[in-house]
Amino acid sequence: MMHDRGKSDDLVVPAKLANNALGGAAESVEGRGSAEGNAASETRSGLRAGTSAPSDLDRVRRAARTDRKARFTALLHHVDVERLRAAYWAIRPKAAPGVDGVTWQDYGADLEGNLEDLHDRVHAGRYRAKPTRRVFIPKTDGRLRPLGVAALEDKILQRALVEVLNAIYEQDFVGFSYGFRPGRSPHHALDALSVGIVRKKVNWVLDADIREFFTSLDHQWLEKFIEHRIGDKRVLRLIQKWMAAGVIENGAWTASKEGVPQGASASPLLANVYLHYVFDLWAHQWRRRHARGDVVIVRFCDDFVVGFQHRDDAERFRADLRDRLAKFSLELNAEKTRLIQFGRFAALNRAERGLGKPETFTFLGFTHICATTKNGHFKLKRVTDKERMRGKLSKVKTELIRRRDQPIPEQGRWLASVVRGHFNYYAVPDNGKAITTFRFRVTQLWLRALRRRSQRHRMTWKRIDRLADRWLPPARIQHPWPTVRFDANTQGRSPVR
């Protein structure tokens, strides 16, 4: 049966069609020079790529790009001591330790000896993955997000292997996939979405989210998907060990029968591979075969936005998507998935029906709004999500209470790093009011914290303004307009594949 558990065929993992509609299915504003996907047919085994030469991963990339049906049977030799060392130095020194309690500094005390031992155990098959330590962090909606903290040695090995696997999968992943990929950031996804909505005929937007995606991945399906490209049994066993290692919570071990730990180094790549076969290839083929008008797709991990020209296309896509995800043990989050009227004609169409302003949607921390320029032309306006800002300010307030007895210069340096980090992400065009408000609210919280130092404080607004001017960066737009950066990133590259 074609949908039996653990099985896959050409209909489950669809083959890519030839793209002959340059002005049609939205890839002209989302794509790039890389591949959009490999064909899902029987794979060829026996391909070996590279030796220990400096260009070893370049050879892997060329082989993956040249033969989209090949399975790589010799990859583990690329995970050498040099690559493990680079992975160690890429880990944050202050990263939380795993279940074994080994910190970055502890491991680095005898770095070369530890890396040599890890390398020997991996290549001899004696490596054993440790369980992840489960912790919970608060989300903006008040719920808790489970994170898996891997042991340091597991982080090192996962980072090294992910670098090797990326050489293959970066040739396969589609243009509208942006989450946790080398050279791609949330702002690239935001730019692509903005350009797609402005330049294409988008009248309806499906803002979708997959419910508990990282904890719902089916291990058997994931292994099947990976085996489409990876034929090295040693690499497959490593991935199986990580998935089967389990989690430790409150001192008790629990087996992992599904899902991957969110926060582990290998999880983003595994999640992208899963959604590449479950969603990306299917969605690309759906819009080529079934859509009557333009379709714009942007996905960042398990969050994705799809724009449609026609409402019936949007409703049919949503219904078909539910069925598609159900076959792979996934489902849409009903609370976060909405179909709204959005685009250049949304305001006019709603006004004719006696409705209010067009609804908004939130993607990657920004609320997207239908707005107009001074000349009355449509534009997509993006402002900081209010829940995100409230959550960040709440954390700043709590931390200022903890730090209020520190010297003012020390507080100022910490607040400067917080505000600078916020601006680095949110200081986009049309968002000047929101970042100015954030800076003012941080200054206000700083004033209150300093006043609580003593009942006879001398902290006035005039003085706190001088301190803010001394320590906090000014609220200035730091990002270019989406069309400018998107066109610069795609200049000279084929818009479709």
C-alpha positions in Angstrom: 0.0 0.0 0.0 1.4 3.4 -0.9 0.6 5.0 2.4 1.6 2.2 4.7 3.7 3.2 7.7 7.4 3.1 6.9 6.9 2.9 3.2 7.5 5.4 0.5 6.9 5.7 -3.2 6.8 8.2 -6.0 3.4 9.5 -4.9 4.4 10.1 -1.3 7.7 11.7 -2.3 6.7 13.4 -5.5 9.0 13.9 -8.5 9.8 17.5 -9.4 8.1 18.6 -12.6 9.8 20.8 -15.2 9.2 24.4 -14.5 8.0 26.2 -17.6 6.0 29.1 -16.0 8.4 31.9 -15.4 5.6 34.3 -14.4 3.4 31.9 -12.7 3.9 30.0 -9.6 5.7 32.4 -7.4 9.1 30.8 -7.5 10.3 33.8 -9.5 10.3 35.8 -6.3 11.4 33.0 -3.9 13.9 30.9 -5.7 17.6 31.1 -6.0 20.4 29.4 -7.9 20.3 26.3 -5.8 18.2 23.2 -6.5 14.6 23.0 -5.6 14.4 19.3 -4.9 15.6 15.9 -6.0 13.5 13.5 -7.9 12.0 10.8 -5.8 12.6 7.6 -7.7 14.9 4.7 -7.1 18.2 5.8 -5.9 21.6 4.7 -7.1 23.9 3.3 -4.6 27.7 3.2 -4.4 28.7 6.8 -4.9 31.7 7.9 -3.0 32.7 11.5 -2.6 36.1 12.9 -1.8 39.0 11.9 0.3 40.8 13.9 2.9 41.7 16.7 0.5 40.8 20.3 1.5 38.1 20.4 -1.1 36.4 17.2 0.1 33.0 18.7 0.8 33.2 20.6 -2.5 33.4 17.2 -4.1 30.3 16.0 -2.2 28.4 19.1 -3.3 29.3 18.6 -6.9 28.4 15.0 -6.8 25.0 15.8 -5.1 24.3 18.5 -7.6 25.2 16.4 -10.6 23.3 13.3 -9.7 20.1 14.0 -7.8 19.3 10.3 -7.4 22.6 9.2 -5.9 22.9 7.7 -2.5 26.2 8.5 -0.7 27.7 5.3 0.8 30.9 6.8 2.2 30.6 9.9 4.3 31.8 9.3 7.8 35.5 9.7 6.9 34.7 13.4 6.4 34.1 13.6 10.2 37.8 13.9 11.1 39.5 15.4 14.0 39.9 18.7 12.3 36.1 19.0 11.7 35.4 17.9 15.2 37.8 20.6 16.5 36.0 23.3 14.4 32.7 22.1 15.8 34.0 22.4 19.4 35.1 26.0 18.8 31.7 26.8 17.2 29.9 25.9 20.5 29.2 28.8 22.9 31.5 28.5 25.9 28.7 29.3 28.2 26.3 26.7 26.7 24.4 24.6 29.3 26.0 21.2 30.0 24.1 18.0 29.3 23.3 15.0 31.5 27.0 14.3 32.1 27.7 17.8 33.5 30.7 18.3 31.2 31.2 22.0 30.4 32.9 23.5 27.4 35.9 24.5 29.6 36.1 21.0 31.1 36.3 19.3 27.7 38.8 21.9 26.4 41.2 21.1 29.3 42.5 18.2 27.2 40.9 19.1 23.9 43.1 17.2 21.5 43.0 14.0 23.6 39.3 14.1 24.0 38.7 14.8 20.2 41.1 11.9 19.3 39.2 9.6 21.6 35.8 10.7 20.3 37.0 10.2 16.7 38.3 6.7 17.4 35.1 5.7 19.1 32.9 7.0 16.3 34.9 5.3 13.6 35.2 2.0 15.5 31.4 1.9 16.3 32.0 2.3 20.0 30.3 5.7 20.3 27.2 5.8 22.5 24.8 8.8 22.4 23.8 10.2 25.8 20.2 11.1 26.7 19.3 14.7 26.4 18.4 16.8 29.5 15.0 18.2 29.1 14.4 21.8 30.3 11.4 24.1 29.7 11.5 27.7 28.7 8.5 30.1 28.8 6.8 31.1 25.5 5.1 34.4 24.8 1.7 32.8 25.2 2.5 31.6 28.7 3.1 28.0 27.9 6.4 26.2 28.2 8.5 25.0 25.3 10.5 21.8 25.9 14.2 21.9 25.0 16.7 19.1 24.8 20.1 19.9 26.1 22.6 17.4 24.6 25.9 16.4 26.2 28.8 18.4 24.9 30.4 15.5 23.1 27.1 14.8 21.3 26.9 18.5 20.3 30.4 18.3 18.8 29.7 15.2 16.8 26.3 16.4 15.6 27.7 19.7 14.4 30.5 18.0 12.5 28.1 15.5 10.8 25.5 18.2 10.0 28.2 20.1 8.2 28.9 17.1 6.0 25.2 16.4 5.4 24.5 20.0 4.5 26.8 19.6 1.6 24.3 17.2 0.2 20.9 18.5 1.3 21.7 22.1 0.4 21.6 20.9 -3.2 18.2 19.4 -2.7 16.2 21.9 -0.5 13.8 24.1 -2.3 14.0 27.8 -2.7 11.2 28.7 -0.3 12.8 26.8 2.6 14.7 29.2 4.8 14.8 27.8 8.4 18.2 27.0 9.9 20.1 26.8 6.6 23.6 28.0 5.9 23.6 31.5 4.5 19.9 32.0 5.2 18.3 33.9 8.0 14.8 34.9 9.1 15.2 38.2 7.3 15.8 36.4 4.0 12.5 34.6 4.6 10.8 37.9 5.5 12.2 39.6 2.4 11.0 36.8 0.2 7.5 36.9 1.7 7.3 40.7 1.4 8.5 40.7 -2.2 6.1 37.8 -3.1 3.0 39.6 -1.6 3.9 42.9 -3.3 4.9 41.7 -6.7 2.6 38.7 -7.2 -1.2 38.6 -7.3 -1.8 37.7 -3.6 -5.3 38.2 -2.3 -5.5 35.5 0.4 -2.9 34.4 3.0 -2.8 31.1 4.8 -0.8 31.6 8.0 0.0 28.1 9.2 1.8 26.3 12.0 2.3 22.6 12.6 1.2 21.4 16.1 4.1 20.2 18.3 6.2 19.6 15.2 9.5 18.7 16.9 7.9 16.2 19.3 5.7 14.6 16.6 8.2 13.5 13.9 7.8 9.9 13.0 11.2 8.1 13.3 10.4 5.5 10.7 9.4 8.0 8.1 12.5 10.2 8.9 14.8 7.2 8.4 13.1 6.5 5.1 13.6 10.1 3.9 17.2 10.2 5.0 17.9 6.9 3.2 16.9 8.5 -0.1 20.2 10.3 -0.1 22.4 8.7 2.6 23.6 5.1 2.1 26.4 5.1 4.6 25.2 2.7 7.3 27.5 4.2 9.9 26.0 7.6 9.4 22.5 6.1 9.6 23.3 4.4 12.8 24.6 7.6 14.4 21.3 9.3 13.6 19.4 6.4 15.0 21.4 6.5 18.2 20.6 10.2 18.7 16.9 9.6 18.1 16.8 6.6 20.4 18.9 8.1 23.2 15.8 9.3 25.1 15.5 12.2 27.5 16.1 12.7 31.2 13.6 14.8 33.1 13.7 15.2 36.9 16.2 12.3 37.1 14.0 9.9 35.2 14.8 8.5 31.8 12.1 8.3 29.1 12.4 6.6 25.7 12.0 8.7 22.6 9.6 6.9 20.3 8.9 9.9 18.2 10.2 13.4 17.6 13.7 15.0 17.9 14.9 17.1 20.8 14.4 20.8 20.0 17.7 22.5 20.7 20.0 19.7 19.6 22.5 20.5 16.9 21.2 17.9 14.5 17.5 18.6 15.0 17.1 21.5 12.6 18.6 19.6 9.7 16.5 16.5 10.5 13.4 18.6 10.7 14.2 20.3 7.4 14.7 16.9 5.7 11.4 15.7 7.1 9.5 18.7 5.9 11.3 18.7 2.6 9.7 15.4 1.6 6.4 15.9 3.5 5.7 19.5 2.6 8.1 21.3 0.3 8.1 18.9 -2.7 4.4 18.3 -2.3 3.5 22.0 -2.1 5.7 22.9 -5.1 4.0 20.2 -7.1 0.5 21.1 -5.9 0.8 24.7 -7.1 2.1 23.5 -10.5 -0.7 21.0 -11.0 -3.8 22.5 -9.2 -3.4 26.2 -8.6 -5.4 28.5 -11.0 -3.5 31.6 -10.0 -0.3 32.8 -8.3 0.9 31.0 -5.2 3.7 32.3 -2.9 5.2 30.0 -0.4 7.7 30.8 2.4 8.6 28.3 5.1 10.9 28.8 8.1 11.1 25.4 9.9 7.6 24.5 11.0 6.1 28.0 10.4 5.0 28.8 6.9 2.9 31.3 5.0 1.2 30.7 1.7 -0.2 33.5 -0.4 -2.9 32.8 -3.0 -4.5 34.8 -5.8 -7.9 32.9 -5.6 -9.8 31.9 -2.5 -10.8 28.5 -3.8 -7.1 27.7 -4.4 -6.4 28.6 -0.7 -9.3 26.5 0.7 -8.4 23.5 -1.5 -4.7 23.8 -0.5 -5.6 23.9 3.2 -7.9 20.8 2.9 -5.3 18.9 0.9 -2.5 19.9 3.3 -4.4 18.5 6.3 -4.7 15.2 4.5 -1.0 15.3 3.5 0.3 16.0 7.0 -2.0 13.3 8.6 -0.2 10.7 6.5 3.0 11.5 8.3 1.8 11.9 11.9 1.5 15.7 11.7 -1.4 18.1 12.0 -2.0 21.8 11.7 -2.3 23.9 14.8 -5.9 25.0 14.6 -5.3 28.0 17.0 -2.5 29.4 14.9 -3.6 28.5 11.4 -5.8 31.1 9.7 -6.9 32.0 6.2 -7.3 35.7 5.8 -8.0 38.2 3.0 -4.8 40.1 2.5 -3.1 42.0 -0.3 -3.3 45.1 -2.4 -7.1 44.8 -2.9 -8.0 43.5 0.5 -9.0 46.9 2.0 -11.1 47.8 -1.0 -12.9 44.4 -1.1 -13.6 44.5 2.6 -14.9 48.0 2.4 -17.3 47.1 -0.3 -18.8 44.4 2.0 -19.0 46.8 4.9 -16.1 45.1 6.8 -13.3 46.8 8.7 -9.6 47.0 7.9 -7.9 43.8 6.6 -6.7 41.3 9.2 -3.1 41.0 10.0 -0.8 38.0 10.5 2.4 37.4 12.4 5.4 35.7 11.0 8.9 35.4 12.5 8.2 38.1 15.2 6.7 40.7 12.9 3.0 41.6 12.4 2.3 42.1 8.7 -0.2 44.8 7.8 -1.8 46.0 4.6 -0.8 49.7 4.3 -0.5 52.4 1.7 2.3 54.7 0.7 2.0 58.5 0.6 0.9 58.2 -3.0 -1.9 55.8 -2.1 -0.2 52.7 -3.5 -0.3 49.3 -1.6 2.6 48.4 0.6 3.3 45.7 3.1 4.1 47.1 6.5 5.9 45.1 9.2 6.0 46.0 12.9 7.2 44.3 16.0 4.8 41.7 17.3 3.3 43.1 20.5 3.5 39.8 22.4 7.1 39.5 21.5 7.9 43.0 22.7 5.9 42.5 26.0 7.7 39.2 26.6 11.1 40.8 26.0 10.4 43.8 28.3 9.2 41.5 31.0 12.5 39.6 30.9 14.4 42.9 31.0 12.4 44.0 34.0 13.1 40.8 35.9 16.8 41.0 35.1 17.1 44.6 36.1 15.7 43.8 39.5 18.4 41.2 39.9 21.1 43.6 38.7 19.9 46.8 40.4 22.7 46.9 42.9 25.4 46.6 40.3 27.3 49.7 39.3 25.5 51.9 36.6 28.2 51.3 34.0 27.8 47.6 34.3 24.1 47.8 34.0 24.5 50.2 31.0 26.8 47.8 29.2 24.3 44.9 29.7 21.3 47.0 28.6 23.2 48.2 25.6 23.7 44.6 24.5 20.0 43.9 24.9 18.8 46.9 23.0 21.5 46.4 20.3 20.4 42.8 19.8 16.7 43.9 19.6 17.6 46.5 17.0 19.7 44.1 15.0 16.6 42.1 14.3 13.6 44.5 14.5 15.1 47.7 13.0 13.5 47.2 9.6 11.9 49.9 7.5 8.4 51.1 8.7 9.2 49.8 12.2 10.8 53.0 13.6 8.0 53.7 16.0 8.1 50.3 17.6 11.9 50.3 18.1 11.7 53.8 19.5 9.0 52.6 21.9 11.2 49.6 23.0 14.1 51.9 23.8 11.9 54.2 25.8 10.4 51.4 27.7 13.8 50.0 28.5 14.9 53.4 29.8 11.7 53.6 31.9 12.4 50.2 33.4 16.0 51.2 34.2 14.7 54.4 35.9 12.4 52.4 38.1 15.1 49.9 39.0 17.5 52.6 40.0 14.9 54.4 42.0 14.2 51.3 44.0 17.8 51.3 45.2 17.0 53.8 47.9 14.0 55.7 49.3 16.1 58.9 49.0 17.1 58.4 45.3 18.2 61.3 43.1 17.3 59.6 39.9 15.2 62.0 37.7 14.1 61.7 34.1 16.7 64.3 33.1 19.5 62.1 34.6 18.2 58.8 33.2 18.0 60.4 29.7 21.7 61.3 30.0 22.4 57.7 31.0 20.4 56.4 28.2 22.2 58.6 25.7 25.5 57.5 27.1 24.8 53.8 27.1 21.9 52.8 24.9 22.2 52.8 21.1 19.9 55.2 19.2 16.8 53.8 17.5 17.7 53.8 13.8 16.6 51.6 10.9 19.4 49.1 10.2 17.9 46.9 7.4 17.3 47.8 3.8 13.9 47.6 2.1 13.0 44.0 1.4 13.1 44.5 -2.4 16.6 45.9 -2.3 18.1 43.0 -0.3 16.1 40.3 -2.1 17.1 41.6 -5.6 20.7 41.9 -4.4 20.7 38.3 -3.2 19.1 36.9 -6.3 20.9 39.1 -8.9 22.5 37.0 -11.7 20.8 33.8 -10.6 18.1 31.9 -12.3 14.8 32.8 -10.6 13.4 29.3 -11.3 14.8 25.8 -11.5 
